[in-house]
Amino acid sequence: MLRDRPLRVLAYNSLFPLVPETYIAEEMKALTDNGAVLAWCTDRWSPSPVRVVESTYTDLDVAVQEFEPDVLILYWASFAVERLDVLSRVGKPFALRVHSFDFVPEDIDRVRTHPLCVGTWAYPHHARRIEGAHDLVPSHHRARFPDPAPDRPIVLSASAGLPKKDWPTLIASFAELARRTSTAASWWASPTNTRTSRSNPTADPGRRASIMLSVDVPHDQVIDLLARTAVVVYTHEPGGPFGMPRSIIEGMYAGTSVVLPDRPEAPLVAGPNCRTYTRAEDIVRHAMEILSGGPEIETERQFNHNSRRDILPIRRWRPRSLRSL
């Protein structure tokens, strides 16, 4: 079938297109870059939408009838397990992309054993717990990343703004950084559903560093910030599922140092140079050391960049069957 025309993929999910979920578009672009034709179907419009160039539907039956997909790709096991009856009725092959927040093995097993399920993708430390699952590797558009700026004074935390991000620890560490440094601006970019706009602050010598809170930050603006970022901080409440933080992956590719919670998954995501914390004081200590610079810090940054560069390039392919997905 695929020798005569491109693969037609319908990305079916509950929320996208919206600001905090732009990783979905990045991952689907890995298919369109390799010749697939894409359309979107979402259950409801987002209050913080982003524009996509492909056709978008809010009714699955209409999407299947008009777009005629060869395969559906569903995001999140919790969404897929709720739609199994609908997927059976539609009768199209589908694939599942597992997230960390809803990593429930029982739900995943129900979806992956469905006769129409052609594959399951999960973060590497989750995939080993799912029979037959494929490792999900990060993907992004390398052309979007600007060259690193000569001065990198920013400490950045970028997230979807969910309660699990351990805001008390993050706020305490940034407040202490602002008290202890005058040359580094601390930034906190948090895409949420509140629309505001702020101008970019500058930290003046002899004064406390600026702290900036931004919401609904477009992904391209976060990428621009990474060119001037020294360290990316990812906070997470103790316990609970741990995924593959996009801010960490992209921060490493941009040549930053990274700080994550002291959890066994952290080095699996960020490699041997991963800096970890248990308290706000640890984040402050790491950030101060990184901001001071020096040959060891530059070596760390270059290693982080190279480790991401080696796994992120997207190679062109032409599948011979749906199973090759």
Buried (B, 14 or more C-beta within 10 A) or exposed (E): EBEEEBBBBBBBBBBBBBBBBBBBBBBBBBBBBBBBBBBBBBBEEBEBBBEBEBBBBEEBEEBBEEBEBBBBBBBBBBBBBEBBEEBEEBEBBBBBBBBBBBBBEEBBBBBBEBEBBBBBBBBBBBBEEBEEBBEBBBBBBEEEBEEBEEEBBBBBBBBBBEEBBBBEBBBBBBBBBBEBBEEBBBBBBBBBBEEEEEEEEEBEEEEBBBBBEBBBBEBEEBBBBBBBBBBBBBBBBEEEBBBBBBBBBBBBBBBBBBBBBEBEBBEBBBBEBBBBBEEBEBBBBBBBBBBEEEEEBEEBBEBBBEBBEEEBEBEEEEBEEBEEB
